[in-house]
Amino acid sequence: MNLYEANKMIALTVKYVPEVGLLENIGIRVGTSLKIKHRYALGGPVLLRIEDAYTVAVGKEIALEIEVVEVNEELEGEEPHGDEAIVVCDVMEINKEEAAYIE
């Protein structure tokens, strides 16, 4: 689904970003976690909470091009095997030892 039509205050993960340099500068890239805080009326911008750290606004035309998936949808169909577990976390909080364990 595109970012403009996604549900508000639901955890989302970015799956596709158009080649607009400014998006990467404000932290919107593939894999980014975000939530829609507000969608302004009459085709106005979308107010986003990025990585639970800061808030930015993105215009409707760009938001329509950004593809996202709800976190629950992203995990759908994946089953833990044996001692494995599905882990959803902020990549920035994983140190090298934890990353090796998860793999």
C-alpha positions in Angstrom: 0.0 0.0 0.0 1.1 3.6 -0.4 2.0 5.8 2.5 -0.8 8.3 1.8 -3.5 5.6 2.1 -2.1 3.7 5.1 -3.8 3.7 8.5 -2.9 6.3 11.1 -0.9 5.4 14.2 -0.1 1.9 12.9 3.5 0.7 12.9 4.7 0.7 9.2 7.9 -0.3 7.5 9.0 1.4 4.2 9.3 -1.0 1.3 9.9 1.4 -1.6 11.1 5.0 -1.9 11.2 7.0 -5.1 14.5 8.6 -6.0 14.0 11.9 -4.3 17.2 12.9 -2.5 15.4 14.9 0.2 13.6 11.7 1.5 16.9 10.0 2.4 18.0 13.3 4.1 14.9 13.3 6.4 15.3 9.6 7.2 12.8 8.0 4.8 14.5 5.0 3.2 13.7 1.3 2.7 13.4 -0.4 6.1 12.5 2.8 8.0 9.9 2.4 10.7 7.3 5.1 10.9 3.7 6.0 11.8 1.3 8.4 10.3 0.4 11.0 13.0 -2.0 13.1 10.8 -3.2 13.3 7.3 -4.3 16.9 6.4 -7.5 17.4 4.5 -7.9 18.5 0.9 -4.8 16.8 -0.4 -2.5 18.3 2.2 0.7 16.7 3.5 1.1 13.6 5.8 2.7 14.2 9.2 5.0 11.2 10.0 6.7 10.0 13.2 10.0 8.6 12.0 11.7 5.8 14.1 9.8 7.2 17.2 12.5 9.9 17.2 11.2 12.9 15.2 8.3 14.2 13.1 8.3 15.3 9.4 5.7 16.2 6.8 5.6 14.7 3.3 3.5 16.1 0.5 0.6 14.0 -0.8 2.2 13.4 -4.3 5.4 12.0 -2.7 3.4 10.0 -0.1 1.5 8.3 -2.9 4.8 7.0 -4.3 6.2 5.6 -1.1 5.3 2.0 -0.5 4.8 0.7 3.0 3.6 -2.4 4.8 2.1 -2.7 8.3 4.4 -4.5 10.6 1.9 -7.2 11.3 1.5 -7.9 7.6 5.3 -8.0 7.2 5.4 -10.9 9.7 2.4 -12.7 8.4 3.1 -16.3 7.2 6.4 -16.5 9.0 6.5 -19.1 11.6 9.2 -19.6 14.3 11.1 -22.8 13.8 12.5 -24.7 16.9 14.4 -22.3 19.1 14.0 -19.4 16.6 11.7 -16.5 17.3 10.5 -13.6 15.1 12.1 -10.4 16.4 10.9 -6.9 15.5 13.3 -4.3 16.7 15.0 -1.1 15.8 18.2 -2.0 13.9 20.0 0.8 15.6 19.7 -0.9 19.0 21.3 -4.2 18.0 25.0 -4.7 18.7 27.2 -7.0 16.7 26.8 -9.9 19.2 23.0 -9.7 19.1 23.0 -9.5 15.3 25.1 -12.7 15.1 22.7 -14.4 17.4 19.6 -13.4 15.4 21.1 -14.6 12.2 
